Amino acid sequence: MRVGIDTFACDGGRSGVGTYLVQFLKRIPPSGALFELFGWDFDRFAYSEDAPGLEFIPQCFVNGRTANALWHLHKYPQFAKARSYDACFFPAAHKRPPYKSPCPTIGVVHDMAVYWGTRQTREHLGAVLRVVFPNSLRRLDRIIAVSEWVKGELVERARVNESRIEVVPNGVDHSAFYSRPRNEESVVLIQPFSFRRPYVLCVSRIDHPVKNHIRLIEAFGLFKERTKCPHRLVLAGGDSNNAAKVKAAAAASPWRGDIFFTGHFPLKSLPELYAGADFVVLPSMYEGFGMGVVEAMASGVPVACARAASLPETAEHAALYFDPHSPEDMADRMVTLVTDHDVYNECRRLGLERVQAFSWARCVERTLQIIEETAGQ
């Protein structure tokens, strides 16, 4: 069996989708199946450490989202046929699905953010892909949805046949994210950063309005006013859509001296950042899975998150929930986690229990089975 893996839109392993691909590549077992990667030339060595034995074939030498959509539309079928693939795997099918394929296709859909919100606020795919996107999803032979929420959106919004969708939740790297002993150090040193404790953490790209940072900044101000606690707010994530608006809101806050933007944060250092936090807040209006929730729970850190999209499905009863439209409600949950030690400890305990349901090993094992089943059709 010969399988091509499309690495376009996986950000060289530096994003949530990139993490998915890296974890998949690490767990490909030595077998008769021949996997090979194809993608941007500048990603040629991005996965060499995680998949040293896999060949990488550079394709689409004109940069840009629209150019890449056109490559998938017109050039991918020729490329896949020339490589004699028995199947092709698309880890970022919600961003780069093929339109036609000479071989069976399996795509992972991490979210349906292109349908979220208004035309002015939703995520954009580019002119070409916006036209063919729903039909491209319907043409995939098998779709892996990372949550029941995403599966429902695929059926309702993209009119994908439910029988071709299987829910396979993402995992978490338990060897990296685990509960560490709490110490009394006042500063957490993670090169090149120095974080003064205590701090509240939010790990997410700075993307307005979908990630809801501005309301989080407002809620943090209310939290500070009510508790007089010394906590800082650490916003860990690279700049994305309308990041300037979020930073302007932080600069206008009376508590701006306690709000810290890290920019893109090294993935290998994230476990230490989580471990040093008092608690994690995920205020997103939309998440297809909620990786920040799972990573926090695995780290033994309590979570307060929005009652929105897939987040309640991911966290179940192990988090405190708030209305993402209400900074006051968000602040109430933050105050509870600081002032009620019984609730704090119970959230921590339930989170450690809940996170046992998420495993990269199980995720990859089932994904490989789906690829093999589909290639044999």
C-alpha positions as CSV (number, residue, x, y, z in Angstrom):
1,M,0.0,0.0,0.0
2,R,1.3,3.4,-1.0
3,V,-0.1,6.4,0.8
4,G,0.5,10.1,0.2
5,I,0.2,12.6,3.2
6,D,-0.6,16.2,2.3
7,T,1.3,18.5,4.6
8,F,-0.1,21.8,3.2
9,A,-1.9,24.0,5.7
10,C,-0.2,22.1,8.6
11,D,2.1,25.1,9.3
12,G,5.3,23.1,9.6
13,G,4.1,21.4,12.7
14,R,3.7,24.7,14.6
15,S,-0.1,24.9,15.0
16,G,-2.8,22.8,16.3
17,V,-3.2,21.0,13.0
18,G,0.6,20.8,12.8
19,T,0.6,19.1,16.2
20,Y,-1.9,16.6,14.9
21,L,0.3,15.7,12.0
22,V,3.5,15.5,14.1
23,Q,1.8,13.1,16.5
24,F,0.5,11.0,13.6
25,L,3.9,10.8,12.0
26,K,5.6,9.8,15.3
27,R,3.3,6.8,15.6
28,I,3.3,5.4,12.1
29,P,4.5,1.8,12.7
30,P,7.0,0.1,10.5
31,S,4.9,-2.0,8.2
32,G,4.3,-2.9,4.5
33,A,2.6,0.4,3.9
34,L,4.7,3.1,2.2
35,F,3.9,6.6,3.4
36,E,5.4,9.7,1.9
37,L,4.9,13.4,2.4
38,F,4.2,16.2,0.0
39,G,3.9,19.9,0.6
40,W,5.6,23.3,0.5
41,D,9.3,23.2,-0.3
42,F,10.0,25.4,2.8
43,D,8.6,22.5,4.9
44,R,11.0,20.0,3.4
45,F,12.8,19.5,6.8
46,A,9.9,20.4,9.1
47,Y,9.1,16.8,9.8
48,S,12.4,15.1,9.3
49,E,12.9,14.6,13.1
50,D,9.5,13.1,13.6
51,A,9.4,11.0,10.4
52,P,13.1,10.5,9.4
53,G,12.3,7.5,7.2
54,L,9.7,9.2,5.1
55,E,10.4,10.9,1.7
56,F,9.2,14.5,1.3
57,I,8.2,15.6,-2.2
58,P,8.0,19.4,-2.6
59,Q,5.1,20.7,-4.7
60,C,3.2,23.9,-5.5
61,F,6.1,26.4,-5.9
62,V,3.9,29.5,-6.0
63,N,3.2,30.7,-2.4
64,G,-0.3,31.8,-1.3
65,R,-3.6,30.3,-0.3
66,T,-5.3,30.8,-3.6
67,A,-2.4,29.4,-5.6
68,N,-2.3,26.3,-3.3
69,A,-6.1,25.9,-3.7
70,L,-5.6,25.9,-7.5
71,W,-2.8,23.4,-7.2
72,H,-5.2,21.0,-5.3
73,L,-7.9,21.7,-7.9
74,H,-5.8,21.1,-11.0
75,K,-2.4,19.6,-10.2
76,Y,-3.0,17.3,-7.4
77,P,-4.9,14.6,-9.5
78,Q,-1.9,14.4,-11.9
79,F,0.6,14.3,-9.0
80,A,-1.3,11.5,-7.1
81,K,-1.7,9.5,-10.3
82,A,2.0,9.8,-11.2
83,R,3.0,8.7,-7.7
84,S,0.6,5.6,-8.0
85,Y,-1.0,6.3,-4.6
86,D,-3.4,3.7,-3.2
87,A,-4.8,6.5,-1.0
88,C,-4.1,10.1,0.0
89,F,-4.4,11.4,3.6
90,F,-5.3,15.1,4.2
91,P,-4.7,16.0,7.9
92,A,-6.0,19.6,7.2
93,A,-9.0,18.8,5.0
94,H,-10.9,21.7,6.5
95,K,-8.4,24.0,4.8
96,R,-7.0,22.1,1.8
97,P,-9.3,19.4,0.5
98,P,-8.8,18.0,-3.0
99,Y,-11.6,18.4,-5.5
100,K,-11.0,15.3,-7.6
101,S,-8.6,12.4,-6.9
102,P,-7.5,9.3,-8.9
103,C,-7.3,7.4,-5.6
104,P,-9.4,7.1,-2.4
105,T,-9.1,10.1,-0.1
106,I,-9.3,10.4,3.7
107,G,-9.5,13.9,5.3
108,V,-9.4,15.1,8.8
109,V,-11.8,18.1,9.6
110,H,-10.7,19.9,12.8
111,D,-13.3,22.6,12.6
112,M,-15.9,24.3,10.4
113,A,-14.8,27.8,11.2
114,V,-15.5,28.9,7.6
115,Y,-19.2,28.7,8.5
116,W,-19.0,30.4,11.9
117,G,-20.2,33.9,12.5
118,T,-21.0,36.5,9.9
119,R,-19.4,37.0,6.5
120,Q,-17.3,39.8,8.0
121,T,-16.0,37.7,11.0
122,R,-15.7,34.1,9.8
123,E,-12.5,32.5,8.7
124,H,-11.7,32.9,5.0
125,L,-10.4,30.2,2.7
126,G,-9.6,32.3,-0.3
127,A,-11.6,33.0,-3.5
128,V,-11.1,29.6,-5.2
129,L,-11.6,27.3,-2.3
130,R,-14.6,29.2,-0.9
131,V,-16.5,28.2,-4.1
132,V,-15.5,24.5,-4.2
133,F,-15.1,23.9,-0.4
134,P,-18.5,22.2,0.4
135,N,-18.4,20.0,-2.7
136,S,-14.8,19.1,-2.0
137,L,-15.7,17.8,1.4
138,R,-18.5,15.8,0.0
139,R,-16.2,14.2,-2.5
140,L,-13.8,12.8,0.2
141,D,-14.2,9.0,0.6
142,R,-13.9,9.1,4.3
143,I,-13.9,12.0,6.8
144,I,-12.5,11.9,10.3
145,A,-14.2,14.5,12.5
146,V,-12.3,15.4,15.7
147,S,-15.6,15.8,17.7
148,E,-19.3,15.1,17.5
149,W,-19.8,18.8,17.1
150,V,-17.8,18.9,13.9
151,K,-19.5,15.9,12.6
152,G,-22.9,17.6,13.1
153,E,-21.7,20.7,11.3
154,L,-20.4,18.6,8.4
155,V,-23.8,17.0,8.0
156,E,-25.9,20.1,8.5
157,R,-23.8,22.8,6.8
158,A,-21.8,20.9,4.2
159,R,-24.4,18.2,3.6
160,V,-21.9,15.4,3.9
161,N,-23.4,11.9,4.1
162,E,-23.2,10.9,7.7
163,S,-22.2,7.4,6.9
164,R,-18.8,8.6,5.6
165,I,-17.9,10.5,8.8
166,E,-16.3,8.9,11.8
167,V,-15.5,10.8,15.0
168,V,-11.9,10.2,16.2
169,P,-11.0,12.7,19.0
170,N,-7.6,14.2,19.2
171,G,-5.2,13.0,21.8
172,V,-2.8,14.6,24.2
173,D,0.9,13.7,24.8
174,H,0.8,12.4,28.4
175,S,4.6,12.2,28.5
176,A,4.8,16.0,28.1
177,F,1.5,17.2,29.7
178,Y,1.1,15.8,33.2
179,S,0.5,17.0,36.7
180,R,3.7,18.3,38.2
181,P,4.4,19.1,41.9
182,R,3.5,22.7,42.8
183,N,6.4,24.7,44.2
184,E,6.5,28.1,45.8
185,E,8.8,29.7,43.2
186,S,7.5,33.2,42.4
187,V,8.9,33.2,38.9
188,V,8.7,30.6,36.1
189,L,11.6,30.7,33.7
190,I,11.0,29.4,30.3
191,Q,13.6,30.8,27.9
192,P,13.4,33.4,26.6
193,F,10.5,34.3,28.9
194,S,10.1,35.0,32.6
195,F,6.6,34.7,34.1
196,R,5.8,36.1,37.5
197,R,3.4,33.9,39.4
198,P,0.5,33.7,40.0
199,Y,-0.9,33.9,36.5
200,V,-4.0,33.0,34.6
201,L,-3.3,31.4,31.2
202,C,-5.0,31.4,27.8
203,V,-3.3,29.5,25.0
204,S,-4.7,30.4,21.6
205,R,-3.8,32.4,18.6
206,I,-4.7,36.1,18.9
207,D,-7.7,36.0,16.6
208,H,-10.6,38.4,17.0
209,P,-13.5,37.8,17.4
210,V,-13.5,34.0,17.3
211,K,-11.1,33.5,20.1
212,N,-12.8,36.2,22.3
213,H,-9.7,37.7,23.8
214,I,-11.3,41.2,24.2
215,R,-14.0,39.9,26.5
216,L,-11.4,37.9,28.4
217,I,-9.4,41.1,29.0
218,E,-12.6,42.8,30.2
219,A,-13.3,39.8,32.5
220,F,-9.7,39.9,33.8
221,G,-10.3,43.6,34.8
222,L,-13.4,42.7,36.7
223,F,-11.6,39.8,38.4
224,K,-8.8,42.1,39.5
225,E,-11.3,44.7,40.8
226,R,-13.2,42.1,42.8
227,T,-10.4,40.1,44.3
228,K,-7.4,42.5,44.4
229,C,-5.4,39.4,43.6
230,P,-1.8,39.8,42.2
231,H,-2.5,37.5,39.2
232,R,-1.3,38.4,35.7
233,L,-3.0,37.4,32.5
234,V,-0.7,35.5,30.1
235,L,-2.0,35.3,26.5
236,A,0.2,32.7,24.7
237,G,-0.2,32.6,20.9
238,G,0.8,34.2,17.7
239,D,-0.9,37.1,16.0
240,S,-3.7,36.3,13.6
241,N,-6.8,38.2,12.4
242,N,-7.4,41.5,14.1
243,A,-4.7,41.0,16.6
244,A,-4.2,44.8,16.7
245,K,-7.7,45.2,18.1
246,V,-7.0,42.8,21.0
247,K,-3.7,44.5,21.8
248,A,-5.4,47.9,21.7
249,A,-8.0,46.6,24.2
250,A,-5.2,45.4,26.5
251,A,-3.4,48.7,26.3
252,A,-6.7,50.5,27.2
253,S,-7.2,48.3,30.3
254,P,-6.5,49.8,33.7
255,W,-4.7,46.5,34.4
256,R,-2.5,46.6,31.2
257,G,0.6,46.2,33.3
258,D,-0.6,42.7,34.3
259,I,-1.5,41.6,30.8
260,F,1.4,39.8,28.9
261,F,1.4,38.7,25.2
262,T,4.0,36.0,24.5
263,G,3.6,35.9,20.7
264,H,4.1,32.5,19.1
265,F,5.1,30.2,22.0
266,P,7.4,27.2,21.5
267,L,5.3,24.1,21.5
268,K,8.0,22.1,23.4
269,S,7.8,24.6,26.3
270,L,4.0,24.7,26.6
271,P,3.9,22.0,29.3
272,E,6.0,24.1,31.6
273,L,3.8,27.2,30.9
274,Y,0.6,25.2,31.7
275,A,2.1,23.7,34.8
276,G,3.0,27.2,36.2
277,A,-0.5,28.6,35.8
278,D,-3.1,28.9,38.6
279,F,-5.8,28.1,36.2
280,V,-6.6,28.2,32.4
281,V,-9.4,30.2,30.7
282,L,-10.6,29.3,27.2
283,P,-13.1,32.0,26.1
284,S,-13.4,31.0,22.5
285,M,-16.7,31.5,20.6
286,Y,-15.8,28.6,18.4
287,E,-13.5,25.5,18.8
288,G,-13.8,22.3,16.8
289,F,-12.1,20.3,19.6
290,G,-10.6,22.4,22.4
291,M,-6.9,21.3,22.6
292,G,-6.2,24.0,25.3
293,V,-8.8,22.4,27.6
294,V,-7.2,18.9,27.2
295,E,-3.7,20.1,27.7
296,A,-4.6,22.1,30.8
297,M,-6.5,19.1,32.3
298,A,-3.6,16.8,31.6
299,S,-1.3,19.3,33.4
300,G,-3.5,19.1,36.5
301,V,-4.6,22.7,36.1
302,P,-8.3,23.7,36.6
303,V,-10.2,25.1,33.5
304,A,-12.9,27.7,33.0
305,C,-14.2,27.7,29.5
306,A,-17.0,29.0,27.3
307,R,-20.2,27.0,26.9
308,A,-19.8,27.1,23.1
309,A,-19.3,24.7,20.2
310,S,-17.3,21.5,21.1
311,L,-15.9,22.7,24.4
312,P,-18.6,21.1,26.7
313,E,-18.2,17.9,24.7
314,T,-14.5,17.9,25.3
315,A,-14.4,19.0,29.0
316,E,-17.7,17.4,30.0
317,H,-18.2,17.9,33.8
318,A,-14.5,18.7,34.5
319,A,-14.6,22.5,33.8
320,L,-16.4,25.6,35.0
321,Y,-18.5,27.1,32.2
322,F,-19.5,30.6,31.3
323,D,-21.4,32.5,28.7
324,P,-18.8,33.6,26.2
325,H,-20.8,36.8,25.5
326,S,-20.6,37.9,29.1
327,P,-17.4,39.2,30.7
328,E,-19.2,39.3,34.0
329,D,-20.0,35.6,33.9
330,M,-16.5,34.9,32.8
331,A,-15.1,36.9,35.7
332,D,-17.4,35.1,38.2
333,R,-15.8,31.7,37.3
334,M,-12.4,33.2,37.6
335,V,-13.2,34.5,41.0
336,T,-14.6,31.1,42.1
337,L,-11.4,29.4,41.1
338,V,-9.4,31.8,43.3
339,T,-11.6,31.9,46.3
340,D,-13.2,28.5,46.6
341,H,-10.5,25.9,47.2
342,D,-13.0,23.0,47.2
343,V,-14.2,23.9,43.7
344,Y,-10.6,24.4,42.6
345,N,-9.4,21.0,43.8
346,E,-12.5,19.2,42.4
347,C,-12.0,20.8,39.0
348,R,-8.4,19.6,39.1
349,R,-9.4,16.1,40.1
350,L,-12.2,15.8,37.5
351,G,-9.9,17.1,34.8
352,L,-7.2,14.5,35.5
353,E,-9.9,11.8,35.2
354,R,-11.5,13.2,32.1
355,V,-8.3,13.6,30.2
356,Q,-7.6,9.8,30.3
357,A,-10.2,9.6,27.5
358,F,-7.8,11.3,25.1
359,S,-4.8,9.4,23.7
360,W,-2.7,10.0,20.6
361,A,-2.0,6.3,20.4
362,R,-5.7,5.5,20.2
363,C,-6.3,8.3,17.8
364,V,-3.5,7.3,15.4
365,E,-4.3,3.6,15.6
366,R,-7.9,4.2,14.5
367,T,-6.9,6.7,11.8
368,L,-4.5,4.2,10.3
369,Q,-7.2,1.6,10.3
370,I,-9.5,4.0,8.4
371,I,-6.8,4.7,5.9
372,E,-6.2,1.0,5.3
373,E,-9.9,0.3,5.0
374,T,-10.4,3.1,2.5
375,A,-7.3,2.2,0.4
376,G,-8.7,-1.3,0.1
377,Q,-12.1,-0.3,-1.2
